[in-house]
Amino acid sequence: MPQRCCREDRKSLCDQKHHFSIDFLFGHARAKIMQLPLLSETAVKIWDVKTGDLLSTIKHDSQVWSLAWTSDQKKIITGSKSSIRIFDTATWQQIAILEGHTGFVLSLSLFQNDRLLASGSFDGTARLWNLDTNLPLGPPIQHEDLVRGVAISADGKQLVTSCRDNNAYVWDIHTTLKDAGLEGLLSIHDVSVNTSNSVPSQH
């Protein structure tokens, strides 16, 4: 059973001028770019913060609700309707799709070594994903209502989720990994850090 640790509230942001909801704004410190999924456009837009140039528009077939970017800047992960998509930032092309959720994927969290992903969905579940294989880890983590947020702890042993029932929960995921013989997914000694300030662009 999870530990229920707190209550939380959420406010939405709406751009009155353009009449669309900005659900997620994400920046990568080293790449100096921002990603903006606009619900009216069903796309992720990649901007260069320094120049203001639009670098790429990644089209989706439904609204985009969540984003994660690997620490080496090589992949962007998006959550949309019932699926999680992985894109190569060198080409901005889709290279994998993770399927298992039955509702919009509202939140994503990457472990620091980019091998373990957590997701939360409108379907009332959180899921863990092995990014070495792009397959789910264990059964869905059931909640009483939709899962708004997910966060993996710094050591990878716990998952914190926030639910629309106004509670946050702490889950032991280390045991799940250990039972599956996948504790190696928490190894961080081989994480490489890209210190380049270059940003790939779409031609």
N, C-alpha and C positions, 0 to 999 in steps of 0.2 A: 504494500500500500504506500502511496506517496505521502509526503509530509505537506500539509497545507500551511503556508507560512504567512500569507498576507492577503489583503484585499487591494484591488487597484481599479482605477478609472481611466478612461481613454477619451480623448477629444479628437475629432476629425478636423482636417484642414481643407478649406475649399477656396479656390481662386475665383472670386466673383467676376473678375474681368473676362476670363476665358471660359467660365462656366464648365470647368471640369475639376475633378477631385485629384489632388496630388497625394497619393497614398504613401509614397515612399521616396525618400531622397537619400542618396548614398554617395559618399566620397571616398576615394582611395588616396591616402596621404602621399604616397610616393609617385603615383601616376599623375596626380594633379588633375583628375577628371571626376566628373559627377555623372550619375546615371539617374534618369528621371522617367519612370514609367507613367504615362498619362492614360488615365482610364478611358478617355474618349478616343484614344488612338490605338489601343491594344498593341503597344510597342514600348521598347526600352530605348531611350535616346542617350547617347554617349557624348558628353561635352568636354572640351578642354577648358578648364577653369581659367587659365592664364589668358588665353586668346579669345575665348568665347566661341570658338569654332565648333560646329557640330561635326563630330568624327564619324558617327555611324548611327543608323536607326535599325534596331533588331526587331523585325516584325514577328508578331504572335497571332494566333487565331482567336485569342480571347484576352480579357483584361489581365494585366500583370500586377500582382499584389505584393511580391517580395523579391529580394535580391541578395546575393552573396557573391563575393569576389575572392578568389584564392589569393593567398599571401604572395605567391610568385607572379601574380598579375596575368597568368596564362589562361585562366578560365573565369567566365561569369556564369553564375547559376541563377535561374529565374523560376519563380513559382507562379503558375497561372491556373487555369481551370483543370483540375484533376491530374495535373502533371508538373514535373520539375524538369527543366531543360538546361543543358550544359552547352556553353558556347566557347569556341576557341577565339581568344582575343587577337590572335594574329590575322585571322580571316573573318572574324565575326560570324562564322558558320556554326550551326548546331552540330555537336559531335555525340550527344547522348541524350536520352530521355528516360526519366525515372517515373514509373507508373505504379500506382497503388492507392493513392487518395481518390476519393469520389466527390470531392468538393474543391473549391478554390484553395490554393496553398497560400495561406496568409502570412507565414513567417518561415524564415530559414536561419540556421546557425551552423557555421563551420567550426570544427575543432581546429586548433592552431596549426596542425600539420597537414591540413587539407585532405585528410583521408576519411574523416567521419563527418557526416552531415545530419542535422536534425531538421525536421519540418513540422509545422503545425497547420491544421486545415479547418475549413468550414465544416468538414464532415465529422468534427468532434474527436479527432484523433491527432496524436503526434506520432511521428515515425522516425526511425534511425536508418541511415543509409551507409553502406560500405562503398566508398567512392573508388576503391580499387577494382570493384566488380560492377558497380552501379546497381547493386541489388539491395533490397531491404534487409535490415537486421532485426530478427524477431518479429513478433506480432505487433499490430498497431497498439499504441498506448491510448486507451479509451478515456474520454472525459464526458462530463455531463452535458457540455455545450461546446460550441466552436472554440478552437484553440487560436488565440490571437497572437501569442508570442512564444518563442522557444529560445533558450540559451544554454549552451554546453559550458560546464565549469572549466576553469583553467587546466585542471588535471584530467578532464575528460570523464570523470567518474560519476558525475551527476548531471541531470538534465532538469532545468527549471522551465516550467510552462505556465502561461497565463491563459485563463479561460474566461468566457463571457459570463460565467457564474460569479464573476468578481473575486475570484480566488487565484492565487499562484500556488503551484505545486512543485515539489522537489522529488525527483525520481532517481533511484539507484540504477544507473545503466552500466556500471562497471561489472556487476554480476552477469548481466546479459551478455556482455562481450566475453567475459571469462568462461561462461558456460558454453559459448560458441567457439571457444579456442581462438578468439580474435583480439586478445589483449594487445597484440602488436599494432593495432590501429591507433593506440594511444602513444606510440613511440614518437618522440619529437626530436631525436638526435640528428635525423637526416633532413630536417626542414631547411630548405635553401631560401635565402632572402635576396631578392632582386633590388639592388640599390640604384638602378638606372632610372633616370627621369624621363626616358623616352616613352611616347605614347603611340601605339599602333593606330593607323588611320585607315579608312576605307577608301579605296580608289574606284 
